[in-house]
Amino acid sequence: MKGYLLFVDVETSGMPSSIKSPITRLDKWPYLIQIAWQIYDFERNLIKTENHFVYEEGISIDIESQKIHGITLDELRIKGKPRRLVIERFIADYNYYNPILVGHFVELDHKMLQVAMIRSGLENILADARSFCTMIASKAMNPFKKGKYLKLEELYNRLFVSKIDRTHDALLDVQATVKCYFQLAEQRLLEIGQFSQETKSNPGKSSLGCGLPFVVLLILIFWMIL
């Protein structure tokens, strides 16, 4: 059976009160204003790309968030599509390919998508989604800063010794995450097809965090110290 990966990134109108806030407490969550995803098969073939801005009446964009992603309400009024239409398109792809969700800080993307489904009056199909987080999986690449994860641009720089031209554009961040994911696989720091045990069991595969094998983590830490 063919396997698929859905790399996803979202930009939002602000930040949630807490990443642990229940997704049903809609007042605790910002609004989705851009979403991009790319679908790859396990053989690294690009299947499709989607990139959408989302606009709905009555939303506002936090000033600090706008400074980060640069998306304005005027831009959304021109480019934006109805949230339900965009989410229905995402759901169609998810149901068709049954992929593993991959993202950098995928917990935020995962929860924002679920919030968007609830706000749109759609079934939450992601409650038991399989996921993989490149942010958690690459934590061992920062062994001397306990508890600190690498930002996407930092991970990209570590892997490719070059900078991303721009971050906090959903499509560009998805493309950077794709490159990081497959480079981590190339360096045998992950196995394509692994996913988090937090949402679904993964029999036969020992994992830590987002599925990075524990032995590989030890090897990587030793390599960084030398």
N, C-alpha and C positions, 0 to 999 in steps of 0.2 A: 504494500500500500504506500502510495507516494505521500511524503510529508511536506508541510509548508510552514513557513515563518512569516508572520505579519509584523513588520517593523512599524512602530507608530510613535507619533509625537503630537502633543497638543500645546497650543498657546491659550492663555486664559485671561479673563478680565481682572484677575487679582489672585490672591493666594487663599486657600482654605483656612478656616480658623485653626484647624488641626488636621493633619493627614489621617488621624485616627477617628475623625468625626464620622458618625454613621452616614452612609450615602443617602439615607432617607431624610436626613435633616438638611433639606435643600438650602435653608437660610445660612448654613455654615459653609456653603460651597460657591465658588465663583462661576462664571459662565464660560463656556467653550466659545472661543472666537476664531480659532484656526485649528484644523486637524489635517495631518498628512499621514499616509501609510503607503508602504511598498510591500508587495508579496513576493517572496522568493521560495523556490523549492529547496529541498535539502542538498541538491546538486549545485546550488548557488546561481541558478538561472532566475533572472528577474521576470516575474509573471505580469505584474501591473503596478502602476503608480497612480495615486489619488492625492489631490491637494485642494482643500476647500476652506474658504473663509465663511464664517457663520455670523449672521446678523439677526437680531430680534429686537423689536421695539421695547424700550424701557430699560435696557441695560446701560450700565456705565462702566468705564474702564478706570481702574485704579491708576493714579498718576505714576507711582513707582513701577508698576507693571508695564505701563506704556513706555517708560524710559528704557525698559529692558528689551521688549520686542518691537517697539516702534509702531504698533498697530493703532490706528485712530478710529473713532466712531465714523468720521466722514469717509474713511477708506472702506469700512465695513458696509456702510450704506450703499456704496457703489459695487463692491466685489462680493458682498456677503450673500449667502443662500440661506433659506429657512433651515433651522436646526433639524427639524424632523426629517426633511428631505436628505440631508447629509448623513444623519445617523442611520436612516433606512438603507442608504447605499453601503455604509460600513457593515451593517448587519447582514446584508446580502452577500458580501464578500466573505465575512466570517463564517456564515452558515455553509457557503459553498466549499470553502477550502479547509475548514476546521483546523486553523493554524495555531501555532504557539505564538503568543504575543511577546514581542521583544522590544525593549525600550531602555533608555538610560533614565533611571528613576521611574521604572515602569509602574510602580505602585500608584503614582500620581496620574499617569495616563489611564491606567485601568479604572481607577475610581472616577475620574472625570467623565469617562465614557459611560460608566454606569449611571452617574448623575444625569448626564444628558439624555439617556434612554428614559429614565424616570420622568424627567421634565417634559419629554416629548410624548408621554403616555404610551411608551412602547415596552415590550417585555424586556427585562434585564437578562440578556443571554450570556453575560460575562461573569455571573456569580461564581461559577466553577471553572473559569478559564485557566488554561495552562499559560504560564508566563516565564520569561527569563529576563533578568535585569543586568545589563552590562555594568551599571554603577556598582552594584554589590559584588558582582563576579570579579571586578578589577580591584577590589579593596586591598588585596595583598600587594598590589603594585605601589602602595603607599605605606610601607611597613613601619616607618618611623613617625607617622602622625596617627596615633591610635584613635580609632573611631571616626576618622575623616575620610570621606569618599572623594574620589577624583571627579571633578566636573567633566562633562563631555569633551570640552576643548582640551582639558589637561590629559585625559586618556588618549585622545587623538594625537597630541603632541608626543606623549611617551611612546606610542606605537609607531608613528610615522616621522618623528622629528620634524614636524612642520605644523603650521597653524591652520585652523579653519578660518576661511575668509570672513564668515559671519555666523553667529549663533543666534538662537531664539527666533529663527524662522522655522516653522514646523517641518517643511520639506527638506531644507538644508540639514537640519538636525537628524532627520530620519536617514538621510544619505550618509552622514558622518557615522551614525550608529551602525549602519550596515557594514561600513568599511572596518570599524572597530571590531564588530562581532566576528567577521570572517578572518580578520587578522589574528584575533585571539584564538580562533580555531586553528589557523595556520601554525601558530606557535604551540599548539597542543595544550592551551590553557582552558579550553572548553571543548565539549563534544557537541557537534551540531545535532539538535534535536532534544537536548536536555531541557528540563523546565523545573520551575520551583515546586517544591514539595508542600509549600504553604497552601496551595489551592487544589492540587491533585496529587495523589500518591504516584510514585514513579518506581515500580518494582524493579529490583535488580540493578539500580544505579545509586551508588552512594553519592550524596551531594551535601554541600554546605552553602547556605545563603541562597543564591539563585541557581545552584546546580554545579558549581565549580568543584571538581573532585578534590577531596581533602589532601590526598598525596601530592597532587599538582600544586596546591597552595603551599605546602611545605617546601617543595622544590623551588618554587618561585621566590619565597622569602629568603631561602638560602642563597639563591642566585643574586638577589638584590643586595645582600649583605657583603658578598665577596667583592 
